[in-house]
Amino acid sequence: MQCLQAFKYELRPNGEQQRRMRRFAGSCRFVFNRALALQKSRYEAGERKLSYAALCKELAVWKQARETAWLGQAPSQPLQQALKDLERAYGNFFAKRAAFPRFKRKGRHDAFRYPQGVKLDESNSRIFLPKLGWVRYRNSRKVMGAIKNVTVSACGGKWFVSIQTEREVETPRHPASGVVGVDMGVANLATLSTGEVIAPANALKKHQRQLARAQRAMNRKNKFSRNWTKAKARVQKIHIRIGNARRDHLHKLTTALSKNHAAVVVEDLQVRNMTRSTSGTVYQPGRNVRAKAGLNRAILDQGWHEFCRQLEYKQAWRGGMVVAVPPQYTSQQCSVCGHVEAANRPTQSRFECVACGHTAHADVNAARNILAAGHAVMACGGDVSPDRHRGDDPAAPMKQEPAEATGAGSMPAQAR
């Protein structure tokens, strides 16, 4: 079994190396934007899109031109990788996996990639990068596997290197055998079917006042002035701290779940649809805009998508599995008798079935429904519908989901 893994370290370059890395990142950004502008102009003229090979020929012409001769100072392979990134972005757009490619901005995701020509000296904690030489890095763990490519990126005034490796490993067999259902929420980040409740990190909420103060100070500065640049760096530093705290909390949670359970059942939540703005237009303004904006902020602060992403690859490494089930009616369905009704949940945290009288914590009840749906999916390979709980008469009417549940997925219990 082939295992792909990335190892990220902080670089410790000198002043000259930092200046070169900024120039290299700028050259890759220029090539990407110019190629994208060329593709858009050809489309507007009714011509076909250029292939990657044709764009590489255009890149050679740009290097020979007098006004863009400075592209020759950058390593050629990272420039070609920028064209590959554009080709991949077009492919994702045509496959309806992503939006149309956009032009890159300076200071946002500055990076360049080496597909080969890199040497690693772990004993001396240094790495050789073409046209940069040997660069020292903070060696925190050993790199395992053969190096496939190396990406150098800037974040918060620091430079990092991500080394992607590939190695052959034996097909793992998960040490645990249990299955658990997980109900994601806002008041509680996750509630397990075993009854365990995991509190949220609330990284943004803890730094919200500090972030607002820094943003107001930046808005008072003249844009693009030296003081504005310093204030922007302070805002970016706070955002990085928030992201690091959120990822650290999610890594600890997903690692514990992956180690202790062979299968984890989660809801297939459509976060993008759930956090869509309700501001509306000038002629048709939305309702409860501030309340919905606060709910969207709370949902995004939990990092549900990142939670599922981490859980999936960690389970794959250990030989486990992650099962995603439809989230509809999980908060209104009784985990004992299967009765579905909105009145089953009189309060935010209390569940009381109007049919059988079963009472439980609302999130625990939802997690048990998710677990039952996961068992059904693993047994028969299909999704689960509350129709099976209608009794002997399949044509009997069923209570409808309230208006806040959308076709893309109902809002989780804590977010209602």
N, C-alpha and C positions, 0 to 999 in steps of 0.2 A: 504494500500500500504506500503510495506517494504522499508525503506530508509536506505541505508548504507552510512556512512560518517566517515571520518577520521579527527582527531584533533591532530595537531602536535605542540609540545612544545620543548623548549630548556631545557635540564637537567642541574642541578647544582650539580654534584657529588663531593665528596671529593676525595682525592688522592687514598685511598684504593679502593673506588668504581670504579674509572677510571681504575686502574690496573686490577680489576676483569672483567670489561666489555671488556677490550682488550683481556684478556684470553678467555672469553666466545666466543667472535667473532672469535678468532683464532681457538678454538675448533670446532665451527660450520663449519668453512672453511675447516679444516682438515677432518672432517667427510664427507663433500660433495665431496671433491677431492678424498678421498680414495674410497668412494662408486662408483664414476664415473670411477676411474681406474679399480675397480673390474668388473664393468659392461663391460668396453671395453675389458678387458682380456678374459672374458667369451665369448664375441662376436667373438673375434679372434680365440678362441678355438672351435667355432662352438656350444657353449652351449646357452641355453635360458637366457633371461634377468631375473634377480631376481626381485621379487615383493617387495613392500614396507614392508610387514610383514617379508619377508626373510632378508631384509636389517636391520631391527630392531634387528633380532637375531644376525646378524653379529656385530652390534653395541655393543650388550651385551658381545660378545666375545672380542671385542677390549678393552672394559673397564677392562676385567679381565687379559688381557695380560700385562706383566711387562713393555714392552717398551711404551705402550699407556695407562698405568694406570691413567695418569693425566687427562684423559677424565672424570673420575668420579668426579672431582672437579667442573665440569660445570653442570648446571641444565640439567636434562635429556630431558625435553620437547623441549627446543630449538635445541638440537641435533637431535631429531626425526623430528622436523620441517625442518631441513636441508635436511634430507632424503626425506621428502615430496616435498620439492622444486625440488630435482632431479627427482622425479617421475613425477612431473608436467612438468618439462622441457622436459623429454622424451615424454610425451603425446603431448605436443605442436609440437615437432619435427615430430612425426609420423602423426599428423594431418596437417602437412605442414603449421603451423602457425608461426614457428620460426626455427632458425638454430639448429644444433646439440649442445648439452650442452658442455660448455667449462670449463676448470679448473679455479677456482677463485684465484685471486692474493691478496697478503697482501696489505692493504692500499686502495683497491678499493671496495667500497660498503660493508664495514665491518658492519655487522648487525646480530642480532639474534632476534627471535620472541618467545613470550610467548602466548600460546593459552588459558591459564587459570592460576589461582593462583595469580592474580594481584588485589591489593586493591588501591582505589583512595581516597585521603583525600583533597578535593578541598578547604576546609576552611583554611587549613594550607599549601596549595600548595606543596603537596608531594604525591608520589606514591610508593607503596610497590611492589618490584620485587623480586621473589624468588632467594635466595642466594646472593642478593644485599642489602636487607633491604629497609628502607625508603629512597627515593632519592628525593631531592627537585627539583622543576621545575618552570619555569617562566610561571605563570598562566595568560594567556592573554584573555581567553574566557572560558565559561562554557561548559563542556562536556554534550552532550545530547544523551540519549539512553543507552541501555545496552551494556556493553563492550564485544566484541567478541574476540579480540586478541590485543596484544600490541607488537610493533616492536621498538627495540632500535637500533639506527644507528649512525655512526660517519661520520662527514662531516667537513672538514676544521679545524680539531683540536677540534671540539665541538661535544657533544653528544646530540642526539635528541630522543624523544619518540613520536611515532605515535600511537594513540589510535583509533582503528576502532570500531565503535558502530553501533547498529541496533535499529531502532525504527519504530513504526507504525504511519503513518501519513495519513491524508485524501487525497484522490485523488485530486491533485490541479487543479484549473482552471485558466488559464493564464489571468492576468488582461488586457493585451493588445490584439488587434485584427489585427494588421498590419502584412504584409509580406514584407521582404526586401531581395534583392539580394546583395551578397558580392563578389567582385572581388579582389582576393589576388594578391599581387605583391611585387616588390623589391623597386622601386622608392617610391611607396606609399604602406604601409602595407595593407590597405584595402580601397576600394572605394565602397560606397553604391549606390544602384540604385536611392536613393533620391538625389544624387549629392554630398553628404558629403564625404570628403577625410580625411582619418586618416593617419598621418605621422608615419613612422616606428620608433621604439625605437633605432635601430642601436647600441645595447649594445656592441657587439663585436667591431664594427668600432670605437666607442668612446674610448675603452680601448686597441685597437690593438697595439699602439706604446708602451704603458706601459707593455703590455703582452710580446711583442717581446723583450724588454729590459730585462725583468725578465727571459725569456727563454734563452737568450744568456748568462746571468750571470750564470744560472744553468749549461749550457753546458761547461762552463769553469772550473767547479769544478770536482774533482775526484769523480767518481760515487760511491754512498753509503757512502761517507765520511760525517762528521758532517756538514760541510759547504754546501755540496750538499743537505743534508736533509733540512736544513734551506731554501735554495734557492727554493727547490721543494715546500715547504710549502707556500712560497710567490707566486709562480706561481698558486698553487691551490687556494689560497685566491682570486686572481684576477679572476680566472674562476668562483668561487662561486659568486663574485660580479656581473659578467656579467650575469650569470644565474638568479640571483635574480632580476636584473633590467629588464630582458626580461619577466620573469613571471609576475612581477608586472604590466608591461605595458599591457600584454595580459589579465590579470585578470580584469583590469579596463575596457578594451574594450569589452570583452565578457560579463561582468556584465551589462554594458550599453545596449548592443544589446539584451541580454536576457530579461531585464526589459521592453524594449520598443517595442518588436516585438514578436508576438506569433509564428511565423515561420521564420526561417532564411535559405536562400538558398545559398549554397556554391558549389564550384567546387570540384569534386572528383579527387584531384591532387595526383599523385604517386610521392611523394617527393624523395623516394629512387632511382627511375629510373631517375628522373630529375637531381639529383646531383651525378650521377655515373661519375667516373673519366674517362678522355679521354687520359690518358698518354700512353696507349697502351703497347707494348712490345719493346724489343731491336731491333727486326727484323722488326716490324711494329709500329713505333712510331706514336703517335697521332698528331693532328694538333690543333693549338691555345690552347695548354695545359694551359698556364698561364692565358689566358683570361677565359677559362672554369673553372679553379680552383677559380678565383676571383668571377665568377658568382655563383658557388656552395657555396662558403663561404657566399655570400650575401643572397642566398636563405635560407640557414640553420640559418642565424642570425635572420631571421624573425620569425621562430617558427610556421610555418603553421600547422603542425600536432598538436602541443600543443594548438593552437588557436581552432581547431575543437574539440579536446578532452574536453577542458574547456567548450566550447559552448554546447556540447551535454549533459553533466551532469547538467549544470545549467538550460538548457531548460527542462530537465526531471524533475528537482525539481519544476519548476514553471508551469508545464503542457504544455509547448510549444513543438516545434519539430524542427529538423534540417534536411533539405533535401539536399542531394548531387546529383549533376547532372554532366553529362559528360562535360569535359572542351573543347572539340574539337570545333573549329570555333567560339568560343564566341568573340574573338577579331577581327574577319574578317566579322562578320555578322552584317548587318544593323538592328538596333532595330526598325526601322519604316517600311521598305518594306521587310526585310528579305533577301536581296541580299547578297550572300557570295562571296567575292573575296579578294585576298591579296592586291590588289591596293586600297581597301577601307581605308587602314591605311597608308597614305604617310609618317607620322612621328611617333615618339614614343608616343606622347601625343595627336595627332590630328586624328580624324576619319572623313572621308568625303566619303559618298557613291557615287560611280560612276554611279549608276542607278537612284537614286531619288534626289541626291544632299544634303541629310541630313548631317549636320555637328554637331559634339559634341566632348566632351572630350573622348578620346579613352577608358579610364577606366570606365567612367560612361556608355558609350554605352555597354561595355562588361557586366557591372553589370546588366543593364536592360535586356540583353539577358539571363543572368543567372536567373533573376527573372522570365522571361517568361517561361524558361525551367522548373523551379520549379513549376509554376502554372500548367503546363501540366502534370508533374509527380504526383502532388497531385490530379489532376482531373481524370487521367486515369491509374495511377500506372505504366506507362512505361517511358522509356527514350525518349529524344527528338533528332531528327536528322534534319539537314538542308534540307533533301530531300523534305520536305513539301513546301519549298519555290521555287521549280523549275518551278512552273506554271502548266498549264494544261497537259503538256506532261511529264509523269513521267520518260520517257526514255531519256530525254534531258541531255546532258553532264553537269557536274558540275565542277567548278574549284577545283583543288586539293590543299590540304594543303601543305605549303612549307616543305622542307626537315627536318627542325628542329623539326617538330611536330612528336612525336613518337606514336606508338600504345597504349602505356600506358597512354597517356594524353599529350596534347600539352603544351608547355611552356607558362606561363602566359604572359600577354601583357608587363609588365614592365621588364620581364627577357629576352625579345628578343632583 
